[in-house]
């Protein structure tokens, strides 16, 4: 059994999953609307910044939290934006689960013994 062949099979399976296909289809639709695409990018950048602060042990800027909540409320009112964000979340969770399975199998995480 060649590990690289299996890795390529896993990559193909991820790309062929319904979660990935839905995510990519909606990503394409969102990219056709510049204003919506910019709003989603702004929302995601702010989320990333807040998560980075939290990972560094910082509580995070209250103003940024409010901006993120306001942007989320606005975006969720747009059906395409809501579908896209939900599809992105579904694919991201599936991908994270696969990574965790691999990590647990070889015990490379912080709890490795």
C-alpha positions in Angstrom: 0.0 0.0 0.0 1.6 3.3 -1.1 0.8 6.1 1.3 1.1 8.8 -1.5 -1.5 6.9 -3.6 -3.8 6.9 -0.6 -3.3 10.6 0.1 -4.2 11.3 -3.6 -7.3 9.1 -3.2 -8.3 11.0 -0.1 -7.7 14.4 -1.9 -10.0 13.2 -4.7 -12.6 12.0 -2.3 -12.6 15.4 -0.6 -13.0 17.2 -4.0 -15.8 14.8 -5.0 -17.7 15.2 -1.7 -21.0 17.0 -1.9 -19.8 19.5 0.8 -16.9 20.5 -1.4 -19.0 20.7 -4.6 -21.7 22.8 -2.9 -19.0 25.1 -1.4 -17.3 25.7 -4.7 -20.5 26.2 -6.6 -21.6 28.9 -4.1 -18.1 30.4 -4.0 -18.4 30.9 -7.7 -21.8 32.5 -7.4 -20.6 34.8 -4.6 -17.5 35.9 -6.7 -19.8 37.1 -9.4 -21.2 39.7 -7.0 -18.4 42.1 -6.1 -20.2 43.8 -3.3 -21.3 40.6 -1.6 -17.9 39.1 -2.1 -16.2 42.1 -0.5 -18.6 42.0 2.4 -18.0 38.3 3.0 -14.2 38.8 2.8 -14.4 41.7 5.3 -16.5 39.5 7.7 -14.0 36.6 7.4 -10.9 38.8 7.9 -12.4 40.3 11.0 -13.3 36.8 12.3 -9.7 35.7 11.6 -8.3 38.7 13.4 -10.5 38.0 16.4 -9.5 34.3 16.5 -5.9 35.2 16.2 -6.2 37.5 19.2 -7.9 34.8 21.2 -5.2 32.2 20.3 -2.6 34.7 21.6 -4.5 34.8 24.9 -6.0 38.2 24.3 -9.7 38.8 25.0 -10.3 40.6 21.7 -11.6 44.0 20.8 -15.2 44.6 21.9 -15.7 46.9 18.9 -14.5 44.2 16.5 -16.8 41.7 18.1 -19.7 44.1 17.5 -18.7 44.6 13.9 -18.5 40.9 13.4 -22.0 40.4 14.9 -23.4 43.2 12.8 -21.8 41.9 9.6 -23.1 38.4 10.3 -26.6 39.6 10.8 -26.5 41.5 7.5 -24.9 38.6 5.6 -27.4 36.1 7.0 -30.3 38.2 5.6 -28.9 37.6 2.1 -29.9 34.1 1.0 -26.8 33.6 -1.2 -24.4 34.8 1.5 -26.1 32.6 4.1 -25.9 29.5 1.9 -22.3 30.2 1.1 -21.3 30.6 4.7 -23.1 27.5 5.7 -21.5 25.5 2.9 -18.1 26.8 3.8 -18.7 25.8 7.4 -19.8 22.3 6.4 -16.8 21.7 4.3 -14.4 23.2 6.8 -15.8 21.0 9.5 -15.5 17.9 7.3 -11.9 18.8 6.4 -11.1 19.5 10.1 -12.6 16.1 11.1 -10.4 14.3 8.5 -7.3 16.2 9.7 -8.1 15.2 13.3 -8.5 11.6 12.3 -5.1 11.6 10.7 -3.5 13.5 13.6 -5.0 11.1 16.1 -3.8 8.1 14.1 -0.2 9.1 14.3 -0.5 11.0 17.6 1.2 14.2 16.4 -0.9 16.5 18.5 0.0 18.2 21.8 -1.0 15.1 23.7 1.5 12.9 21.8 3.3 10.3 23.9 
